[in-house]
Amino acid sequence: MLYFSSLYNYLFFHTIAEIFSICIAFTVFLISWNAMRYIENNYLKLIGIAYFFIAFIDLFHTMSYKGMQIFKDYDYYANQLWIAARYFESIILLISFIFVKLKMKVNPYILFAICTIITTLILSSIFVWKIFPVCFVAGVGLTPFKIYSEYTICLILFAAIIILKNNKSYFEGIVYRYLLLSMVCTIISELAFTVYIDNYDFSNLVGHYFKIFSFYLIYKTIIVKGIQEPYDFIFREMKQKEQELLERNCVLQTQATIDALTGLYNHRYIYERLEEEAKRYSRSNCQFVVMLVDIDYFKRINDTYGHLIGDKILKELSKILKDGTRQTDFVGRYGGEEFLVMLVDTNLNEGFNVAEKIRRVIELYEFVDKIHLTVSIGIEEYSGEKISELLNKADKKLYAAKESGRNKTIM
């Protein structure tokens, strides 16, 4: 679009090209100013602020360009403002490295005030005092001052590139590449502006292309440091917090449902699980039975061997119950030395066979310290009653097993 506009009307092209680069520079400032707390690199802070004033001078350059008919009292404003802006830009890119190694945070308001003073002096030297050297004479071309200034600006930028390379460790890879390429494009732009004779020459066109691209690369640098990295950090932090929250919820869920000693489900969760299975029964008539398993004479074991041995026995018994049931079944510690086993999709006779198998395994099992023990089991099939009634029936069967000599299963 810019190229075709230059074919139609060069003044139109120049205005569009300059406004485009001015908008980029203003955007650089707005983003960097509002993202100051995220930008730790003092170099980027300073150039972010400076580009506001560079854009401001470029705006005056655009308005004073030949053919704009805004400033009619003087013929040399446009080229003077151009060279002033480029001096300002190159010097800022160079001296900002002074702030790179500073650990302290640079006050942006002080930087803004300093740049305001410098810009005021530049504009005053051109518009008020008219002491800024003439840079272009119509029909003659560039003045020696303008040509030497362009080369001087290139040398300043070369120096900035060398210092940038020496301070590469202070800049992330992508930021370093953007800054380096921006400076190179600015140098090419300046060299293009050393050879034109008329303000409407082709080299002038090329120079503006590279200027726009160099501004865009500075913009990309500020985007990376001012928006992309902070947002990446925020999203990484959110993801980390989310993961931590999930882990904490998992821990809390475990603490709320699992018995710390045996690793089985605890008393509270047993009721929740039984209620769920009761609802499934009411919907699909899925049978299930409940076994209450109690260790015979466990108090005597604790008194004889101590509670540590008793705890080990509870753990070993928990494993036997888990191994003796299916993954779809449910095993929990009902309280003390009493356990509850829920056998899903199982009728009373099938449940009795499972209970007897478990009872015989426990009877023959050698626990810690070669201790042998037995269990009594009460088993009841669910038939639609309240869970409390179901457990009460199973408890009565367990009591009957105890009363009839222990080491028995009663259904």
Secondary structure, DSSP 8 states (H G I E B T S, - for coil): -HHHHHHH-HHHHHHHHHHHHHHHHHHHHHHHHHTTTT---HHHHHHHHHHHHHHHHHHHHHHTSTTS-S--S-S-HHHHHHHHHHHHHHHHHHHGGGGTT--S---HHHHHHHHHHHHHHHHIIIIIS--S---EETTTEE-HHHHHHHHHHHHHHHHHHHHHHHTGGGS-HHHHHHHHHHHHHHHHHHHHTTS-SSTT-HHHHHHHHHHHHHHHHHHHHHHIIIIIHHHHHHHHHHHHHHHHHHHHHHHHHHHHHB-TTT-SB-HHHHHHHHHHHHHHHHHH---EEEEEEEETTHHHHHHHH-HHHHHHHHHHHHHHHHHTS-TTSEEEEEETTEEEEEEET--HHHHHHHHHHHHHHHHH---GGG----EEEEEEE--SS-HHHHHHHHHHHHHHHHHTTSS-EE-
